[in-house]
Amino acid sequence: MSGVYVFRPSGFSIDGQATSQRRKVLVYSPTNEVITSYASLEHKLLGLGWERYYDDPNLLQFHKRSTVHLISLPKDFSQFKSMYMFDIVVKNRNIFEVRDM
């Protein structure tokens, strides 16, 4: 299935029991840099043509003019979970990837 992403919840065995989860990190592929803050992520996204939206004070949002894509992130970086990372990866193919740490 080319171009189709299938997201499965990690950390659960086949019988539904929780297993130990490995921490996920967002990596900027061109430099192999792990994104450790929103400042770092914003710098990378702005360089890729994304613009910052300031409409919602509870969210960090980015829009790319040439697309209909919108990236919405929780204001607190500690709430930056893998589902947000995968959203960034899908909207910036070959630029970011999610890895287990």
Backbone as XML, in Angstrom:
<?xml version="1.0"?>
<chain id="A" units="angstrom">
  <residue number="1" name="MET">
    <atom name="N" x="0.848" y="-1.178" z="0.000"/>
    <atom name="CA" x="0.000" y="0.000" z="0.000"/>
    <atom name="C" x="0.890" y="1.237" z="0.000"/>
  </residue>
  <residue number="2" name="SER">
    <atom name="N" x="1.232" y="1.696" z="-1.120"/>
    <atom name="CA" x="2.105" y="2.844" z="-1.263"/>
    <atom name="C" x="1.417" y="4.122" z="-0.789"/>
  </residue>
  <residue number="3" name="GLY">
    <atom name="N" x="2.103" y="4.894" z="0.029"/>
    <atom name="CA" x="1.583" y="6.181" z="0.468"/>
    <atom name="C" x="0.547" y="6.119" z="1.562"/>
  </residue>
  <residue number="4" name="VAL">
    <atom name="N" x="0.328" y="4.949" z="2.147"/>
    <atom name="CA" x="-0.668" y="4.806" z="3.201"/>
    <atom name="C" x="0.049" y="4.546" z="4.517"/>
  </residue>
  <residue number="5" name="TYR">
    <atom name="N" x="-0.284" y="5.308" z="5.542"/>
    <atom name="CA" x="0.298" y="5.120" z="6.857"/>
    <atom name="C" x="-0.708" y="4.411" z="7.753"/>
  </residue>
  <residue number="6" name="VAL">
    <atom name="N" x="-0.266" y="3.393" z="8.433"/>
    <atom name="CA" x="-1.109" y="2.676" z="9.375"/>
    <atom name="C" x="-0.521" y="2.898" z="10.763"/>
  </residue>
  <residue number="7" name="PHE">
    <atom name="N" x="-1.317" y="3.478" z="11.651"/>
    <atom name="CA" x="-0.848" y="3.753" z="13.001"/>
    <atom name="C" x="-1.441" y="2.720" z="13.947"/>
  </residue>
  <residue number="8" name="ARG">
    <atom name="N" x="-0.574" y="2.054" z="14.664"/>
    <atom name="CA" x="-1.005" y="1.074" z="15.648"/>
    <atom name="C" x="-0.517" y="1.539" z="17.008"/>
  </residue>
  <residue number="9" name="PRO">
    <atom name="N" x="-1.345" y="1.395" z="18.025"/>
    <atom name="CA" x="-0.895" y="1.802" z="19.353"/>
    <atom name="C" x="0.277" y="0.942" z="19.800"/>
  </residue>
  <residue number="10" name="SER">
    <atom name="N" x="1.333" y="1.565" z="20.242"/>
    <atom name="CA" x="2.480" y="0.817" z="20.716"/>
    <atom name="C" x="2.330" y="0.566" z="22.207"/>
  </residue>
  <residue number="11" name="GLY">
    <atom name="N" x="3.077" y="-0.382" z="22.703"/>
    <atom name="CA" x="3.067" y="-0.652" z="24.125"/>
    <atom name="C" x="2.016" y="-1.642" z="24.565"/>
  </residue>
  <residue number="12" name="PHE">
    <atom name="N" x="1.363" y="-2.322" z="23.616"/>
    <atom name="CA" x="0.360" y="-3.308" z="23.981"/>
    <atom name="C" x="0.642" y="-4.611" z="23.254"/>
  </residue>
  <residue number="13" name="SER">
    <atom name="N" x="0.500" y="-5.709" z="23.960"/>
    <atom name="CA" x="0.679" y="-7.020" z="23.347"/>
    <atom name="C" x="-0.597" y="-7.391" z="22.592"/>
  </residue>
  <residue number="14" name="ILE">
    <atom name="N" x="-0.577" y="-8.519" z="21.915"/>
    <atom name="CA" x="-1.733" y="-8.954" z="21.129"/>
    <atom name="C" x="-2.961" y="-9.135" z="22.008"/>
  </residue>
  <residue number="15" name="ASP">
    <atom name="N" x="-2.777" y="-9.584" z="23.243"/>
    <atom name="CA" x="-3.924" y="-9.801" z="24.122"/>
    <atom name="C" x="-4.379" y="-8.527" z="24.840"/>
  </residue>
  <residue number="16" name="GLY">
    <atom name="N" x="-3.793" y="-7.380" z="24.491"/>
    <atom name="CA" x="-4.232" y="-6.108" z="25.048"/>
    <atom name="C" x="-3.546" y="-5.699" z="26.333"/>
  </residue>
  <residue number="17" name="GLN">
    <atom name="N" x="-2.624" y="-6.518" z="26.821"/>
    <atom name="CA" x="-1.917" y="-6.186" z="28.051"/>
    <atom name="C" x="-0.802" y="-5.182" z="27.756"/>
  </residue>
  <residue number="18" name="ALA">
    <atom name="N" x="-0.641" y="-4.237" z="28.661"/>
    <atom name="CA" x="0.395" y="-3.214" z="28.485"/>
    <atom name="C" x="1.781" y="-3.841" z="28.592"/>
  </residue>
  <residue number="19" name="THR">
    <atom name="N" x="2.676" y="-3.390" z="27.756"/>
    <atom name="CA" x="4.078" y="-3.800" z="27.813"/>
    <atom name="C" x="4.913" y="-2.553" z="28.033"/>
  </residue>
  <residue number="20" name="SER">
    <atom name="N" x="6.173" y="-2.723" z="28.309"/>
    <atom name="CA" x="7.021" y="-1.550" z="28.508"/>
    <atom name="C" x="7.196" y="-0.822" z="27.179"/>
  </residue>
  <residue number="21" name="GLN">
    <atom name="N" x="7.058" y="0.489" z="27.209"/>
    <atom name="CA" x="7.148" y="1.286" z="25.993"/>
    <atom name="C" x="8.507" y="1.954" z="25.914"/>
  </residue>
  <residue number="22" name="ARG">
    <atom name="N" x="9.010" y="2.032" z="24.705"/>
    <atom name="CA" x="10.220" y="2.806" z="24.484"/>
    <atom name="C" x="9.812" y="4.222" z="24.140"/>
  </residue>
  <residue number="23" name="ARG">
    <atom name="N" x="10.587" y="5.167" z="24.580"/>
    <atom name="CA" x="10.312" y="6.577" z="24.323"/>
    <atom name="C" x="10.548" y="6.881" z="22.848"/>
  </residue>
  <residue number="24" name="LYS">
    <atom name="N" x="9.662" y="7.642" z="22.256"/>
    <atom name="CA" x="9.788" y="8.047" z="20.861"/>
    <atom name="C" x="10.375" y="9.452" z="20.800"/>
  </residue>
  <residue number="25" name="VAL">
    <atom name="N" x="11.165" y="9.695" z="19.779"/>
    <atom name="CA" x="11.733" y="11.024" z="19.557"/>
    <atom name="C" x="11.548" y="11.404" z="18.097"/>
  </residue>
  <residue number="26" name="LEU">
    <atom name="N" x="11.428" y="12.702" z="17.850"/>
    <atom name="CA" x="11.348" y="13.240" z="16.498"/>
    <atom name="C" x="12.759" y="13.611" z="16.068"/>
  </residue>
  <residue number="27" name="VAL">
    <atom name="N" x="13.136" y="13.154" z="14.888"/>
    <atom name="CA" x="14.487" y="13.395" z="14.380"/>
    <atom name="C" x="14.406" y="14.173" z="13.077"/>
  </residue>
  <residue number="28" name="TYR">
    <atom name="N" x="15.207" y="15.233" z="12.978"/>
    <atom name="CA" x="15.357" y="16.011" z="11.751"/>
    <atom name="C" x="16.373" y="15.262" z="10.890"/>
  </residue>
  <residue number="29" name="SER">
    <atom name="N" x="15.897" y="14.588" z="9.850"/>
    <atom name="CA" x="16.704" y="13.650" z="9.068"/>
    <atom name="C" x="17.954" y="14.237" z="8.404"/>
  </residue>
  <residue number="30" name="PRO">
    <atom name="N" x="17.891" y="15.447" z="7.805"/>
    <atom name="CA" x="19.088" y="15.942" z="7.119"/>
    <atom name="C" x="20.331" y="16.045" z="8.005"/>
  </residue>
  <residue number="31" name="THR">
    <atom name="N" x="20.136" y="16.319" z="9.307"/>
    <atom name="CA" x="21.294" y="16.451" z="10.207"/>
    <atom name="C" x="21.304" y="15.386" z="11.299"/>
  </residue>
  <residue number="32" name="ASN">
    <atom name="N" x="20.308" y="14.488" z="11.291"/>
    <atom name="CA" x="20.191" y="13.444" z="12.304"/>
    <atom name="C" x="20.033" y="14.033" z="13.712"/>
  </residue>
  <residue number="33" name="GLU">
    <atom name="N" x="19.433" y="15.210" z="13.804"/>
    <atom name="CA" x="19.274" y="15.924" z="15.072"/>
    <atom name="C" x="17.953" y="15.553" z="15.742"/>
  </residue>
  <residue number="34" name="VAL">
    <atom name="N" x="18.024" y="15.193" z="17.020"/>
    <atom name="CA" x="16.820" y="14.914" z="17.796"/>
    <atom name="C" x="16.220" y="16.247" z="18.219"/>
  </residue>
  <residue number="35" name="ILE">
    <atom name="N" x="14.927" y="16.417" z="17.986"/>
    <atom name="CA" x="14.232" y="17.650" z="18.363"/>
    <atom name="C" x="13.931" y="17.579" z="19.853"/>
  </residue>
  <residue number="36" name="THR">
    <atom name="N" x="14.513" y="18.495" z="20.621"/>
    <atom name="CA" x="14.380" y="18.470" z="22.077"/>
    <atom name="C" x="13.606" y="19.661" z="22.627"/>
  </residue>
  <residue number="37" name="SER">
    <atom name="N" x="13.157" y="20.555" z="21.742"/>
    <atom name="CA" x="12.397" y="21.725" z="22.201"/>
    <atom name="C" x="11.557" y="22.262" z="21.050"/>
  </residue>
  <residue number="38" name="TYR">
    <atom name="N" x="10.557" y="23.038" z="21.418"/>
    <atom name="CA" x="9.746" y="23.675" z="20.389"/>
    <atom name="C" x="10.547" y="24.746" z="19.652"/>
  </residue>
  <residue number="39" name="ALA">
    <atom name="N" x="11.494" y="25.374" z="20.309"/>
    <atom name="CA" x="12.318" y="26.380" z="19.633"/>
    <atom name="C" x="13.087" y="25.737" z="18.475"/>
  </residue>
  <residue number="40" name="SER">
    <atom name="N" x="13.641" y="24.577" z="18.726"/>
    <atom name="CA" x="14.363" y="23.845" z="17.685"/>
    <atom name="C" x="13.428" y="23.411" z="16.567"/>
  </residue>
  <residue number="41" name="LEU">
    <atom name="N" x="12.270" y="22.884" z="16.931"/>
    <atom name="CA" x="11.292" y="22.455" z="15.929"/>
    <atom name="C" x="10.804" y="23.637" z="15.095"/>
  </residue>
  <residue number="42" name="GLU">
    <atom name="N" x="10.490" y="24.747" z="15.752"/>
    <atom name="CA" x="10.012" y="25.931" z="15.035"/>
    <atom name="C" x="11.054" y="26.416" z="14.037"/>
  </residue>
  <residue number="43" name="HIS">
    <atom name="N" x="12.315" y="26.425" z="14.437"/>
    <atom name="CA" x="13.395" y="26.853" z="13.545"/>
    <atom name="C" x="13.428" y="25.980" z="12.283"/>
  </residue>
  <residue number="44" name="LYS">
    <atom name="N" x="13.290" y="24.667" z="12.461"/>
    <atom name="CA" x="13.297" y="23.747" z="11.312"/>
    <atom name="C" x="12.068" y="23.955" z="10.426"/>
  </residue>
  <residue number="45" name="LEU">
    <atom name="N" x="10.889" y="24.084" z="11.046"/>
    <atom name="CA" x="9.657" y="24.249" z="10.272"/>
    <atom name="C" x="9.643" y="25.567" z="9.501"/>
  </residue>
  <residue number="46" name="LEU">
    <atom name="N" x="10.099" y="26.644" z="10.121"/>
    <atom name="CA" x="10.142" y="27.933" z="9.429"/>
    <atom name="C" x="11.063" y="27.856" z="8.210"/>
  </residue>
  <residue number="47" name="GLY">
    <atom name="N" x="12.159" y="27.129" z="8.345"/>
    <atom name="CA" x="13.084" y="26.938" z="7.231"/>
    <atom name="C" x="12.493" y="26.130" z="6.089"/>
  </residue>
  <residue number="48" name="LEU">
    <atom name="N" x="11.452" y="25.353" z="6.399"/>
    <atom name="CA" x="10.779" y="24.544" z="5.381"/>
    <atom name="C" x="9.562" y="25.236" z="4.779"/>
  </residue>
  <residue number="49" name="GLY">
    <atom name="N" x="9.339" y="26.495" z="5.155"/>
    <atom name="CA" x="8.230" y="27.252" z="4.579"/>
    <atom name="C" x="6.963" y="27.282" z="5.411"/>
  </residue>
  <residue number="50" name="TRP">
    <atom name="N" x="6.993" y="26.740" z="6.610"/>
    <atom name="CA" x="5.837" y="26.800" z="7.495"/>
    <atom name="C" x="5.784" y="28.163" z="8.156"/>
  </residue>
  <residue number="51" name="GLU">
    <atom name="N" x="4.574" y="28.640" z="8.426"/>
    <atom name="CA" x="4.369" y="29.921" z="9.103"/>
    <atom name="C" x="3.678" y="29.668" z="10.431"/>
  </residue>
  <residue number="52" name="ARG">
    <atom name="N" x="4.026" y="30.464" z="11.412"/>
    <atom name="CA" x="3.439" y="30.302" z="12.749"/>
    <atom name="C" x="2.094" y="31.016" z="12.811"/>
  </residue>
  <residue number="53" name="TYR">
    <atom name="N" x="1.094" y="30.351" z="13.384"/>
    <atom name="CA" x="-0.218" y="30.939" z="13.672"/>
    <atom name="C" x="-0.257" y="31.287" z="15.154"/>
  </residue>
  <residue number="54" name="TYR">
    <atom name="N" x="-0.871" y="32.410" z="15.484"/>
    <atom name="CA" x="-0.960" y="32.834" z="16.883"/>
    <atom name="C" x="-2.408" y="32.961" z="17.340"/>
  </residue>
  <residue number="55" name="ASP">
    <atom name="N" x="-3.343" y="32.293" z="16.666"/>
    <atom name="CA" x="-4.765" y="32.442" z="16.967"/>
    <atom name="C" x="-5.179" y="31.834" z="18.293"/>
  </residue>
  <residue number="56" name="ASP">
    <atom name="N" x="-4.640" y="30.682" z="18.646"/>
    <atom name="CA" x="-5.043" y="29.976" z="19.859"/>
    <atom name="C" x="-3.899" y="29.995" z="20.870"/>
  </residue>
  <residue number="57" name="PRO">
    <atom name="N" x="-4.082" y="30.640" z="22.022"/>
    <atom name="CA" x="-2.997" y="30.724" z="23.000"/>
    <atom name="C" x="-2.652" y="29.382" z="23.653"/>
  </residue>
  <residue number="58" name="ASN">
    <atom name="N" x="-3.518" y="28.378" z="23.504"/>
    <atom name="CA" x="-3.272" y="27.069" z="24.112"/>
    <atom name="C" x="-2.554" y="26.099" z="23.181"/>
  </residue>
  <residue number="59" name="LEU">
    <atom name="N" x="-2.350" y="26.512" z="21.935"/>
    <atom name="CA" x="-1.714" y="25.641" z="20.949"/>
    <atom name="C" x="-0.559" y="26.349" z="20.258"/>
  </residue>
  <residue number="60" name="LEU">
    <atom name="N" x="0.356" y="25.553" z="19.789"/>
    <atom name="CA" x="1.418" y="26.015" z="18.908"/>
    <atom name="C" x="1.010" y="25.514" z="17.528"/>
  </residue>
  <residue number="61" name="GLN">
    <atom name="N" x="0.754" y="26.435" z="16.585"/>
    <atom name="CA" x="0.243" y="26.034" z="15.278"/>
    <atom name="C" x="1.111" y="26.575" z="14.149"/>
  </residue>
  <residue number="62" name="PHE">
    <atom name="N" x="1.215" y="25.748" z="13.104"/>
    <atom name="CA" x="1.975" y="26.113" z="11.915"/>
    <atom name="C" x="1.140" y="25.772" z="10.684"/>
  </residue>
  <residue number="63" name="HIS">
    <atom name="N" x="1.244" y="26.644" z="9.674"/>
    <atom name="CA" x="0.530" y="26.444" z="8.408"/>
    <atom name="C" x="1.506" y="26.669" z="7.268"/>
  </residue>
  <residue number="64" name="LYS">
    <atom name="N" x="1.336" y="25.890" z="6.218"/>
    <atom name="CA" x="2.152" y="26.065" z="5.024"/>
    <atom name="C" x="1.252" y="26.602" z="3.924"/>
  </residue>
  <residue number="65" name="ARG">
    <atom name="N" x="1.568" y="27.793" z="3.421"/>
    <atom name="CA" x="0.712" y="28.475" z="2.442"/>
    <atom name="C" x="0.390" y="27.631" z="1.225"/>
  </residue>
  <residue number="66" name="SER">
    <atom name="N" x="1.341" y="26.902" z="0.732"/>
    <atom name="CA" x="1.147" y="26.150" z="-0.506"/>
    <atom name="C" x="0.320" y="24.872" z="-0.300"/>
  </residue>
  <residue number="67" name="THR">
    <atom name="N" x="-0.127" y="24.614" z="0.918"/>
    <atom name="CA" x="-0.902" y="23.400" z="1.204"/>
    <atom name="C" x="-2.098" y="23.737" z="2.097"/>
  </residue>
  <residue number="68" name="VAL">
    <atom name="N" x="-2.900" y="22.738" z="2.357"/>
    <atom name="CA" x="-4.005" y="22.886" z="3.309"/>
    <atom name="C" x="-3.597" y="22.370" z="4.693"/>
  </residue>
  <residue number="69" name="HIS">
    <atom name="N" x="-2.341" y="21.982" z="4.846"/>
    <atom name="CA" x="-1.871" y="21.376" z="6.090"/>
    <atom name="C" x="-1.782" y="22.376" z="7.235"/>
  </residue>
  <residue number="70" name="LEU">
    <atom name="N" x="-2.153" y="21.902" z="8.403"/>
    <atom name="CA" x="-2.016" y="22.657" z="9.640"/>
    <atom name="C" x="-1.433" y="21.711" z="10.678"/>
  </residue>
  <residue number="71" name="ILE">
    <atom name="N" x="-0.383" y="22.147" z="11.351"/>
    <atom name="CA" x="0.198" y="21.378" z="12.447"/>
    <atom name="C" x="-0.226" y="22.067" z="13.736"/>
  </residue>
  <residue number="72" name="SER">
    <atom name="N" x="-0.902" y="21.331" z="14.611"/>
    <atom name="CA" x="-1.333" y="21.857" z="15.905"/>
    <atom name="C" x="-0.685" y="21.032" z="17.003"/>
  </residue>
  <residue number="73" name="LEU">
    <atom name="N" x="0.007" y="21.709" z="17.893"/>
    <atom name="CA" x="0.746" y="21.047" z="18.968"/>
    <atom name="C" x="0.342" y="21.619" z="20.315"/>
  </residue>
  <residue number="74" name="PRO">
    <atom name="N" x="0.412" y="20.816" z="21.374"/>
    <atom name="CA" x="0.130" y="21.367" z="22.705"/>
    <atom name="C" x="1.191" y="22.393" z="23.082"/>
  </residue>
  <residue number="75" name="LYS">
    <atom name="N" x="0.803" y="23.412" z="23.801"/>
    <atom name="CA" x="1.721" y="24.495" z="24.166"/>
    <atom name="C" x="2.913" y="23.988" z="24.992"/>
  </residue>
  <residue number="76" name="ASP">
    <atom name="N" x="2.671" y="22.980" z="25.831"/>
    <atom name="CA" x="3.699" y="22.433" z="26.717"/>
    <atom name="C" x="4.454" y="21.298" z="26.011"/>
  </residue>
  <residue number="77" name="PHE">
    <atom name="N" x="5.769" y="21.449" z="25.853"/>
    <atom name="CA" x="6.576" y="20.453" z="25.142"/>
    <atom name="C" x="6.535" y="19.090" z="25.823"/>
  </residue>
  <residue number="78" name="SER">
    <atom name="N" x="6.296" y="19.049" z="27.122"/>
    <atom name="CA" x="6.231" y="17.765" z="27.822"/>
    <atom name="C" x="5.020" y="16.944" z="27.363"/>
  </residue>
  <residue number="79" name="GLN">
    <atom name="N" x="4.050" y="17.578" z="26.712"/>
    <atom name="CA" x="2.873" y="16.902" z="26.177"/>
    <atom name="C" x="3.046" y="16.512" z="24.707"/>
  </residue>
  <residue number="80" name="PHE">
    <atom name="N" x="4.229" y="16.727" z="24.159"/>
    <atom name="CA" x="4.540" y="16.428" z="22.755"/>
    <atom name="C" x="4.729" y="14.917" z="22.601"/>
  </residue>
  <residue number="81" name="LYS">
    <atom name="N" x="3.674" y="14.229" z="22.241"/>
    <atom name="CA" x="3.652" y="12.769" z="22.166"/>
    <atom name="C" x="3.836" y="12.287" z="20.729"/>
  </residue>
  <residue number="82" name="SER">
    <atom name="N" x="3.927" y="10.979" z="20.573"/>
    <atom name="CA" x="4.225" y="10.396" z="19.263"/>
    <atom name="C" x="3.171" y="10.718" z="18.207"/>
  </residue>
  <residue number="83" name="MET">
    <atom name="N" x="1.900" y="10.871" z="18.584"/>
    <atom name="CA" x="0.890" y="11.183" z="17.560"/>
    <atom name="C" x="1.165" y="12.533" z="16.902"/>
  </residue>
  <residue number="84" name="TYR">
    <atom name="N" x="1.693" y="13.498" z="17.659"/>
    <atom name="CA" x="2.062" y="14.795" z="17.080"/>
    <atom name="C" x="3.297" y="14.648" z="16.198"/>
  </residue>
  <residue number="85" name="MET">
    <atom name="N" x="4.232" y="13.797" z="16.638"/>
    <atom name="CA" x="5.444" y="13.560" z="15.850"/>
    <atom name="C" x="5.091" y="12.953" z="14.498"/>
  </residue>
  <residue number="86" name="PHE">
    <atom name="N" x="4.203" y="11.958" z="14.499"/>
    <atom name="CA" x="3.813" y="11.320" z="13.238"/>
    <atom name="C" x="3.074" y="12.292" z="12.325"/>
  </residue>
  <residue number="87" name="ASP">
    <atom name="N" x="2.318" y="13.210" z="12.905"/>
    <atom name="CA" x="1.636" y="14.233" z="12.102"/>
    <atom name="C" x="2.661" y="15.096" z="11.368"/>
  </residue>
  <residue number="88" name="ILE">
    <atom name="N" x="3.722" y="15.462" z="12.052"/>
    <atom name="CA" x="4.791" y="16.262" z="11.444"/>
    <atom name="C" x="5.496" y="15.466" z="10.352"/>
  </residue>
  <residue number="89" name="VAL">
    <atom name="N" x="5.748" y="14.191" z="10.611"/>
    <atom name="CA" x="6.414" y="13.334" z="9.622"/>
    <atom name="C" x="5.581" y="13.222" z="8.349"/>
  </residue>
  <residue number="90" name="VAL">
    <atom name="N" x="4.285" y="12.984" z="8.484"/>
    <atom name="CA" x="3.410" y="12.828" z="7.325"/>
    <atom name="C" x="3.372" y="14.104" z="6.489"/>
  </residue>
  <residue number="91" name="LYS">
    <atom name="N" x="3.410" y="15.251" z="7.142"/>
    <atom name="CA" x="3.304" y="16.530" z="6.432"/>
    <atom name="C" x="4.650" y="17.065" z="5.952"/>
  </residue>
  <residue number="92" name="ASN">
    <atom name="N" x="5.729" y="16.374" z="6.291"/>
    <atom name="CA" x="7.085" y="16.762" z="5.867"/>
    <atom name="C" x="7.874" y="15.509" z="5.506"/>
  </residue>
  <residue number="93" name="ARG">
    <atom name="N" x="7.426" y="14.819" z="4.486"/>
    <atom name="CA" x="8.046" y="13.546" z="4.107"/>
    <atom name="C" x="9.523" y="13.718" z="3.796"/>
  </residue>
  <residue number="94" name="ASN">
    <atom name="N" x="10.303" y="12.742" z="4.217"/>
    <atom name="CA" x="11.755" y="12.687" z="4.003"/>
    <atom name="C" x="12.526" y="13.758" z="4.769"/>
  </residue>
  <residue number="95" name="ILE">
    <atom name="N" x="11.869" y="14.526" z="5.622"/>
    <atom name="CA" x="12.561" y="15.568" z="6.394"/>
    <atom name="C" x="12.639" y="15.181" z="7.871"/>
  </residue>
  <residue number="96" name="PHE">
    <atom name="N" x="11.568" y="14.607" z="8.397"/>
    <atom name="CA" x="11.533" y="14.175" z="9.790"/>
    <atom name="C" x="11.225" y="12.684" z="9.852"/>
  </residue>
  <residue number="97" name="GLU">
    <atom name="N" x="11.633" y="12.060" z="10.956"/>
    <atom name="CA" x="11.247" y="10.683" z="11.228"/>
    <atom name="C" x="11.107" y="10.488" z="12.722"/>
  </residue>
  <residue number="98" name="VAL">
    <atom name="N" x="10.354" y="9.485" z="13.105"/>
    <atom name="CA" x="10.164" y="9.155" z="14.512"/>
    <atom name="C" x="10.976" y="7.901" z="14.790"/>
  </residue>
  <residue number="99" name="ARG">
    <atom name="N" x="11.746" y="7.940" z="15.872"/>
    <atom name="CA" x="12.572" y="6.790" z="16.270"/>
    <atom name="C" x="12.315" y="6.434" z="17.726"/>
  </residue>
  <residue number="100" name="ASP">
    <atom name="N" x="12.581" y="5.164" z="18.027"/>
    <atom name="CA" x="12.551" y="4.715" z="19.423"/>
    <atom name="C" x="13.889" y="5.051" z="20.061"/>
  </residue>
  <residue number="101" name="MET">
    <atom name="N" x="13.834" y="5.455" z="21.306"/>
    <atom name="CA" x="15.076" y="5.717" z="22.056"/>
    <atom name="C" x="15.291" y="4.627" z="23.052"/>
  </residue>
</chain>
